[in-house]
């Protein structure tokens, strides 16, 4: 099930399962995961994209290993809120992956998530080489944390 509505996504989530956040790019997929209480996002890994089948296989392994109950994909909207080719690519990936996995999938506006991740890594005095290695899954954690905060608000946790 794919939805643009976070409320529909929240209703479809199984209890006590983690959520994964994805920063879907042309060359990589940044992956972050939550705890089973869905309160904190943690950067996990960056998948180097090859073929869809291989990428999907790695994601399915993460889903199984981490008891993932839902996926949040960062949606790279333009600064004016419109959707361009990168959004279309992200939505196509979600549709293809939904054929491989039957859990709920939603999208989260990822504008400026990479900028925020870069800023945090700079503040942590991370080397340029290390930043390049981790930027995608750190950006995924920003995407996921935004969605987790919204889910907590929906559940009345402010």
N, C-alpha and C positions, 0 to 999 in steps of 0.2 A: 504494500500500500504506500503510495506516494501522495503527500499532501503539502500544500503551501501554508496550511493553517496549523499553528503550533498547538492550538487547543485540540484539534483532531488527533495530532501526533501524541499529545499527552494522554488522551483517552485510550489510545491503542498500545501504550507501553505496558509490558508485563511488569508486575511488582518485583522489586529486589533484583533488577538487572541493570547493568551499566549501560551507558550510551556512548557511542563513538562519534567523534567529530572529524570531518574530512575537509582538508584544504586541497581541492582538486585543481591541479595545474596541468600545463601542457607536457611537462617532463617528469613531474613528481606528484605524489599524493601524500600530504602531511596527515598523520593520524594522531589523534588524542583520544583519551578515554576518561570516563568518569568513574567514580566509585559507585557501589551498588545503591547508595542513598541518593545518587544524582545531585551531589552538592559541589564537588570539586573536579575540575578538568585538569588532566595531567598529560603533557606531551608524551607520545609513545615512540613513534618512528616515522621515517620518511621512506615511502615506497618509490623506487625508481620505476617509472612507467615503461612497460614494454608492450605487450599485447594485452587486450582486454581480458582474455582468459587467464593469463598469469596474474594480472593485477587483481582480478576477482578471486582467484584462488588464495592469494595472500590475505585479502580482506576477510574471506570466509574463515580462514585459520584464526585470525585475530578475533573475529566474532565468537567462534567456538571456545577459544582459550580464555577469553575475558568475560564470557556470559553477557554478550552485548544484546540488548533488547530493542535498540533503535539506532538509526543513523541520522546525523545532522550534517548536511553538506553545505559548505559555504557557497553562497550565491554571489558571484562577482558583478554586482550591478554597477552601472556607470554612476558617476557622482550626481547626476540629475535623477537617479532612480530608475532609469530605463534599462532594459535588458539588451545586451549585445551578443556577439558571437560566443564569448566565453560563457555566458549564462546558458545559451543553447547547448553548448558542449557539456556543461555540468548537468543539465536536465537530461540530456541523452544518456550520459553515464548512469544517472539514477534509474532511468527506465530500463536500461540493459541490466543493471545490477538487480533490479526488482524481479527480474526473471530468474535470478540465481538464488535469491534469498527472499523469504516471505515476511520479514519484519517491517515495521513502519519506518519510512524515510521522510524527512522534511528538509527544508532549506532555511538558511539563516543568512541575512544580509552580512556580507563579509567586508564591506567597504572599510578600508583603512586597517584591517586586522593585521596585514603584513607590516604596515607602518608601525603599529603599536608593538608588535613582536620585535621588530628591529630596534625600536627605542628601548624596550625592556632589556634586550641583549646588550645594547650599548651601555646602558646604565649599570649592568652587571659586569662591565669591562670584559666582555667576551671577545676573543680574537676574531679577526675577519674570517679566517679559515673555519673556525668553530661555528660562527654565525651562519656561514653558507651551509654547513652540515645540518643545522638544527632549525633554521628559520621556518621551514614548511610545517614541521610538527608543532612548533611553538605557536605559529599562526593558527593552526587547527585547534589548539587549546583555547585561544582567544575566541574563536568562533563557537566552540562548544560551551565555554563558560557563559557567553552571552545567552545561549539557548537555555542552559541550566538555570541561570538567574531568572529568566522569564518563566520557566516551568515552576520554580519555587514560588514566584509571585502568583501564578495561576492557582497554586495549591493553598494559597493563603499564608505563605510563610514570609511575605514581604521580601 
